[in-house]
Each structure stands twice: as structure tokens, then as C-alpha cells.
Amino acid sequence: MSKAHGYAFAEFEVVMGRPPHLVVQVYNTSGATDFTDSVSAKFNAMDPKALAKQIGADVVVMNPRRWWLMDRCWVYDTGETHDFDGINATWMAKIALGSGGLGEKGKAFSPYKESAPTRASKYEWSKGSEVYLLRSADGHTWIMQAYTDVADKTLTLAELPKLGSKLHLPPGWKYEVKTLEKDLTLTPPAPDHIAHAVSDEFENIYAGCDFGTTCNYIP
């Protein structure tokens, strides 16, 4: 996707199995559905329990509309595009939860708790882009890859530089805003393509940058 920044999407997380063999298959609408206001309203009106029964899943977790923040992105290993009751979404990742189960509100992970999705992808932020970072207490750097107004209706792209004042960060964590001095790429390394991700309490998603060779440098 050559123009990812500001692109709207949503996700269906299809949960199968029982602990300790719990797996989430992530279907993303990017490139499959133009996620307009009317489509977003249709998505929000869906019954996830009825949808799970319809497609034969144990649970379906629905992640409402988000907007990508990278400038460009590539996904190298996509799967089938599935019709979720009139909204198309393509398989793009999986998350093995093992015996951990779902997090708060039935999500695949809870705020500030690391998740490890598997995806063959590359994200790129251009030189001069403003980025929003979390620095965790264990020394890792996380870059916001997508934001949402699902939990805070006032949250817009223009408000992201001030988001840190709203976050209830764990001890030792920090929120930072930086302008990149050179292009930044984030690629989960082969052969396993394990990414690392966390969310904040407003369900914005951040990708781990300093796990092995994931990023070409640490912003």
C-alpha cells in the first residue's frame, strides 16, 4: 500500500480452539473493503456471537475502525479474503495465545501487555514523519502503527501529540513524540516473522521496534 497514512480499516479476530491451543486468526479489511462511515456503522451493528456461529468459530472479536499511521506498508503472505456478512476482510496474521486466553473485554491482548502476532509484512515511515512512541520499563521502544476513536471519540490525528497526558501508563513507561530524521522500516524478521505489539487503554496499537532486526534503527 503506497499511501497507507490515514487509511481506514477494521479487523475480525477469529478465535479457534481451547487453552492451551488457542489461536486467533486476524482478518483485516485493508484492500478488501473501502471502510467508509456507512460501512463502519454496519460493522458496529454486527452481533459477534451470531457472526461466530455463522462462520463456525468459537469466538469472533471485532476491532472497530482504525487508521494506519505508517506512510507505506506491504504484506507478503496474505490468505483468503472472507465475506463477513457483507464486509470483506483478508487474512493477514495469527496470534497464538496458548493457555493465556483472551484479555480484557474479550480482546486478544490487554492494555500494555505484549502480544506476539505472526505476520510477513513491512511498514515504512518516511523521513520527516511525526511518530508516537512508547518506551516501556524494560527498555523496549514501541511505535504507534494505528489509532482509533473507539474508546475516545475526541481522538483525532491532530490530538495524538497530546495523547500522553491522557494515558495511565504503567510505572517506568513514557510516551514520546518524535520527527524522524531518516526513513524508518519495521519488518518482523524471517523465518518466523514474529511481530510484537501492545495497545494502550484507548485501543491504539503500537509495534515493537527493537526486537532483533525488526527496525532498521531505533527512533
N, C-alpha and C positions, 0 to 999 in steps of 0.2 A: 504494500500500500504506500504510494508515493506521497500522499497527503493525509497522514494519519491524525495530525494535531487537530483536536476539536471534533473528530469523527464520533458519532453516537452509536452505541451498541448495547446489547444486553446479553445475559447468559442463562442457559439452562444447565444446572448441575444434576446429572442423572446418577443417583446413588444406588449401587447394587451390592448385594452380599450382606454378611453379618460379621461383626468383630470375631476373630482378628483378620478377616478377609474383606474389609470394607473398602470399596473403590468408588471414586467419583469421576465420571466421565463428563468433561466440560464441553458444551456446545455453545459457540459464540455466533452472534448474528452478523458480525463484520463481513461484508462482501456478499452476504446471502439475503439480507433484508435491509431496506432503507428505513432506519429507525426514526421515523417522523413522530410528531406529537400524537397523532392518531394511533399509530402502531404502539407507542408507549402506553397509551390508555388501554388498548386492547390487552397488552401484556399484563398490565397491573390488575386487570379484571379477571384474569385466569385463576382457576382453582388448582393449586399444585397437587392436591390429593387426587382430584379427578384426572389430572394430566398423567400422574404416575400410574394410575390404574389403566388408563387408555394405552400407554406405551409399554406396560409390563415392567415398570421399575419399582423398586422398593420405596424410594422417596425421590421427589424432584424438588430441588431448591432453585428458586427463581431469583436471579440477581437483576434488579431493575436497571434502568438506563444509566450508563456511564459514558464518559467522553475520554478518548485516548489523549495522552499528553506528549508522547514522542512525536517527532516530525515524520519519520518513516518507519515502517515495520514490514517484516517478511515472516511468513510461517511456511516451513519447508515440508512438514509432514501432517497434512490435514487428512481427515477421514470423511465419512459420509456427511451429506447435508440432509438433515431430517426436518420434516414438517411437524412442528409442534402446534397442532391445532390452528394452522393458518399462518404461523410465523416460522420462517425457515432459519435454521442455525446449523453451523458446520462444526464437526468435532475438531478440537484444536489442542486438547491437553487432557491429562488424567492426574488424579491425586490419590495416592494410596494412603488411606487413613489408618489401616491396620486395626488395632484394638482401641484406637483413640476416640472413635465416634465423632459425631458432628459437634460443632462448637455452639456458642450462644445463638439463640434464635434459629437453630437448625442450619446454620451456615457451615461451610466446610472448615472454617477456622475462625477463632475468636480474635478480638482486637489485640494487637501486639503479640500474638502467638504465631510463631513461624509455621508456614506450610511449605511443602516441597512438591509442587506440580512438575510433571514431566512434559516438556514441550520443545520441539525443534523450531526455534524462532530466532529472530534478530530484531532488536529495537535500536533506533538511532535518533539521538538528539543533536541538532546542528549547533555549531559554534554560534554564540550569541543568544541561545535559548535560555530562558529562565527556568530553573528546575527547583523542585521542592523535595527536600531530603529529610530523612530521619537518621539520626545517629543513635544506635542502640547502646545500652550499657556495656555490652560485651565487645564493643568496638566496631561493629558492622555498620555499613552505610546502605541505606535503602532509598531508592528514588521513586517518586510517585509516577506510576505509569498510567493511572486513570483516576478521575474524580467523579463524584456523583452528588446529586442533591436529594437523594432518597431520605436521608436522615436529617438534613439541614436544608430546608427549601431556600434559604438565602444564599447558599454557597454557589458561587459562580467562579469562572476562571479568574476574574479580576479580584476576587476575595482570597484566592489561595495564598498570596504573600502574607496575609494576616491570620491564616489558619492556626498558626502555632499558639496564639493567645486563647483559642477555644479548646485545644486538646488537653486531655488529662493524661499526660504521658507517664509511663512507669518511671520509677526512680532511676536517674542516670541517663535517661533518653533526652534528646534535643531535636527540635525542628529547625531547619535552616533553609534559607532561600539563596540560590547562587545563580550567577550568569556564567555560562560555560565559555571558557577561553579557547576551546577546540572541540571538534566533534566527539561525541561520546557514543559508544556502541555497547550493547548489552546482549550477550549471546550465551545461553546455557550450554556449557561445554559438552562435546561428544566424549564418549559414546552414549552416555546415559541421558544427557540433555536435562539434567535436574536443575530446575529453577528454584529460587527461594523467594517467598513472598510473605508480607504481613499486611494487615489492614489497620486503620485507626478506628476510633469509635463511630466515625461518620461513614464508614464503609468505603473510604478511599483506599486504593490498592497501591502498594509500593513493592518494587522488585529489589532483591538483594544484589548489590553491585560487586562486593568484594569476596565472592566465594570462588576460589580458584581463579580461572582466567575469564570469568563471566564478563567483566567490563575491561575495556582497553586501558582505562585508568580510573582512579577513584576521585570523583568530583569533590 
